[in-house]
Amino acid sequence: MSSLADEPCEACTSDDEPLTNDEYEEYLSDLSDAWEVVDDHHLYADYGFDDFRDALEFTYEIGELAEEEWHHPDIALAWGEVEVEMWTHKIDGLHKTDFVMAARMDRIYEEYAPAE
């Protein structure tokens, strides 16, 4: 997976501006196909699983990541599916940290992804 996942999650300041389309496209290309940018405002991913247990464990792991980095996504858990929405509330838009977190979630997902 991308080295984006190895970069630090740096908090933004209220002086920072949300990323523009041109700025976030490079980061988006480093993420899995699960991710998309919605309305130039937030990231959305829909991860698939073989069962509820794997989806639950993945949810727990990304919740722990969110607590470690103090960057909390919206998470919806269902049988065989976890949906994630994320943006930086302080600037009401996307920041590089959102993409770093998404890359880390992709890395965690590798353990749970259904066999093709």
C-alpha positions as CSV (number, residue, x, y, z in Angstrom):
1,M,0.0,0.0,0.0
2,S,1.0,3.6,-0.3
3,S,3.6,5.4,1.8
4,L,0.9,7.9,2.5
5,A,0.0,5.6,5.4
6,D,3.4,6.1,6.9
7,E,3.2,9.9,7.0
8,P,2.3,11.7,10.2
9,C,-1.2,12.8,11.0
10,E,-0.6,16.5,11.5
11,A,-3.4,18.5,13.0
12,C,-4.4,21.5,10.9
13,T,-5.0,25.0,12.2
14,S,-8.1,27.1,11.7
15,D,-5.9,29.2,9.3
16,D,-5.6,26.2,6.9
17,E,-7.8,26.1,3.9
18,P,-9.5,22.8,2.7
19,L,-7.7,21.1,-0.1
20,T,-8.7,21.9,-3.6
21,N,-9.6,19.3,-6.2
22,D,-6.1,19.6,-7.8
23,E,-4.5,19.2,-4.3
24,Y,-6.4,16.2,-3.2
25,E,-6.4,14.2,-6.4
26,E,-2.8,13.1,-5.9
27,Y,-3.6,11.8,-2.4
28,L,-6.8,10.1,-3.6
29,S,-4.8,8.2,-6.2
30,D,-2.8,6.7,-3.3
31,L,-5.9,5.2,-1.7
32,S,-7.8,2.0,-2.5
33,D,-10.8,2.0,-4.9
34,A,-13.0,1.9,-1.8
35,W,-12.5,5.7,-1.4
36,E,-14.1,8.6,-3.2
37,V,-14.3,12.3,-2.6
38,V,-17.9,13.6,-2.2
39,D,-18.8,17.1,-3.1
40,D,-15.2,18.3,-2.8
41,H,-15.9,18.1,1.0
42,H,-15.4,14.7,2.5
43,L,-14.0,11.2,1.9
44,Y,-16.3,8.2,1.7
45,A,-15.4,4.5,1.6
46,D,-17.5,1.4,1.5
47,Y,-15.5,-1.7,2.6
48,G,-16.9,-5.2,2.0
49,F,-16.4,-8.2,4.2
50,D,-17.2,-12.0,4.2
51,D,-19.1,-11.8,7.5
52,F,-20.2,-9.6,10.4
53,R,-17.3,-10.6,12.6
54,D,-14.6,-9.3,10.2
55,A,-16.6,-6.1,9.7
56,L,-16.9,-5.7,13.5
57,E,-13.2,-6.3,14.1
58,F,-12.2,-3.8,11.3
59,T,-14.6,-1.2,12.9
60,Y,-12.9,-1.7,16.2
61,E,-9.4,-1.4,14.7
62,I,-10.2,1.8,12.8
63,G,-11.9,3.2,16.0
64,E,-8.6,2.5,17.9
65,L,-6.7,4.3,15.1
66,A,-9.0,7.3,15.4
67,E,-8.5,7.5,19.1
68,E,-4.7,7.3,18.7
69,E,-4.6,10.1,16.2
70,W,-7.5,12.0,17.6
71,H,-9.1,12.2,14.2
72,H,-12.6,10.6,14.2
73,P,-14.5,9.4,11.2
74,D,-18.2,8.6,11.0
75,I,-18.5,4.8,10.8
76,A,-21.5,2.7,9.9
77,L,-21.4,-1.1,10.5
78,A,-23.6,-3.6,8.9
79,W,-23.4,-7.3,8.1
80,G,-20.5,-7.6,5.6
81,E,-20.0,-3.9,5.2
82,V,-18.4,-0.9,6.9
83,E,-19.0,2.6,5.5
84,V,-16.6,5.5,6.6
85,E,-17.0,9.2,6.1
86,M,-14.2,11.6,7.1
87,W,-13.3,15.2,6.8
88,T,-11.6,17.8,9.0
89,H,-14.3,19.5,10.9
90,K,-12.0,22.5,12.0
91,I,-11.8,23.6,8.3
92,D,-15.1,22.0,7.1
93,G,-13.3,20.2,4.3
94,L,-10.5,17.9,3.4
95,H,-7.0,18.1,4.8
96,K,-4.0,15.9,4.1
97,T,-4.5,14.1,7.4
98,D,-7.9,12.7,6.1
99,F,-6.0,11.0,3.4
100,V,-3.3,9.7,5.7
101,M,-6.0,8.2,7.9
102,A,-7.7,6.7,4.9
103,A,-4.5,5.1,3.8
104,R,-4.0,3.6,7.2
105,M,-7.5,2.2,7.1
106,D,-6.7,0.6,3.8
107,R,-3.7,-1.0,5.4
108,I,-5.8,-2.4,8.2
109,Y,-8.4,-3.6,5.7
110,E,-5.8,-5.8,3.9
111,E,-6.1,-8.3,6.8
112,Y,-9.9,-8.5,6.4
113,A,-10.5,-8.2,2.6
114,P,-12.4,-11.1,1.1
115,A,-10.5,-13.4,-1.1
116,E,-11.2,-12.7,-4.7
